[in-house]
């Protein structure tokens, strides 16, 4: 699948960046207004009408995919220790919201199954980052969920780990893939093609250091989604570079900024 085909399958007729607005991706859901990677953050992002809702997945002690960013529970829950030390059932009792404020007490760590069923029934496009290396068995569980929920055309997987993306290519071929990079390199283009990835997504710092490589990636027909970008002056820089998408903690602000640039004055 080419990047243009990927866009057209999602109803986007023209590639962003050539006089059209870049796609808006809500980082860890709408994480500026609700606890990151929670169903509340997913719902808030969906209410904005963002193009993609990005979340992070790890696995529990019993191999169940769960939605949380860090390998440890310490920063975003009321428990400490590795995520993988608890079963999915044990994780379902962890408070993943009170760190952000008393109004979010009782928010839970969702399973990937819960998020995908939420997307299935309530809409949205999911950008799923797989943290670390995922075994064939773990990827097979995602494949089962994709078939169960019928969401293959409403989600994308992305990862830094090329072995994980290769496993997704082989066991999850119905779902599009993005290659994540801190700093993009010219050789990433061949890597992405080998993995069947349709985009290479660098950090904002990596984009700033290697703008010529980003241009080369686009010239080779691959998409570029830059993360995680929250400042207006940085958004302007990304527009000038004609990137395809911007991953941000503040999708509402970004939408307002883009409306001022692209929507005609009435």
Secondary structure, 3 states (H helix, E strand, C coil): CCHHHHHHHCCCCCCCCCCCCCEEEECCCCCCCCCCCCHHHHHHHHHHCCCEEEEEEEECCCCCEEECCCCECCCCCCCCCEHHHCCHHHHCCCCCCHHHCHHHCCCCCCEHHHHHHHHHHHCCCEEEEECCCCCHHHHHHHHHHHHHHCCHHHEEEEECCHHHHHHHHHHCCCCEEEEEECCCCCCHHHHHHHHCCCEEEEEHHHHHHCHHHHHHHHHCCCECEEECCCCHHHHHHHHHCCCCEEEECCHHHHHHHHHHHHCCCC
